[in-house]
């Protein structure tokens, strides 16, 4: 199966799941299921470990882990997950473009330095010799932020993706393949990216990517039905998240929060601190501004969709992604 047909199949599968999407929420909701990533440490995990979400929402929460944002989309479409924390914008765009009715409800994290592609050291390829990648096998988790970054970087360097053998591997699998010499380049994030850098080098730094307009941020997303039917519950969830972010950003609570976050993320404290140092957590006010969900985010999603459509990775883009953002719960959380 080719690079293009693999993602087309994933998009088609998401559309099929969307057709069967259940009514996820009602007044008698007895449990909430929330998806998140391991080895992706965030302040919300301190609140998660302390039971703060359950206390604020008044119902039990089943926390489930995922390897990719595309898997989160499928779980939300099937009705198995009601909220996904830190879903990448590209997998969200793939799902929305394929017809899945999901909404962005906040900006979870911005992390240009924590999502990238790494070239094997023995190839001795850097940003001045990227053309030498031609013919190499590349591990990319399709439909994710890393996939978008890969396509954008290859476009910047003028490398024809068709000249590469792209294989769909989750970041952890890509890190293993790079270490074992099975691929010439691997793309991913978090702990997997750190392991990749032990076997190679990045082509562009986070700052260099931002200069090119290659942004990297994740969102909190949920099925449209759930958002519409549970606005107050979702607002409370976002408020707990925002409070945890503010607690971390104050710089006064690291000693208390770091070991808890590290344990919940399945990481040691040193790696957790190093990862968190590359993360930015916009406040609710910042998220509601024109720079983020108040304007720029929808335009950015249109750009992401354009890159995917040009690469043949999605059949078509939406005319606008503004309707994929629901500011209601976040605005309610702002007033709590």
Helices and strands as residue ranges (DSSP letters): H 3-19, E 31-37, H 44-50, H 52-57, E 60-66, H 69-78, E 83-88, H 89-97, E 102-110, G 112-114, E 115-120, G 121-123, G 130-133, E 137-140, H 145-157, G 161-163, E 165-168, H 171-179, E 185-189, H 190-197, E 200-202, H 206-211, E 217-223, H 224-229, H 231-249, H 254-265, H 269-276, H 284-287, H 296-310, G 322-324, H 328-334
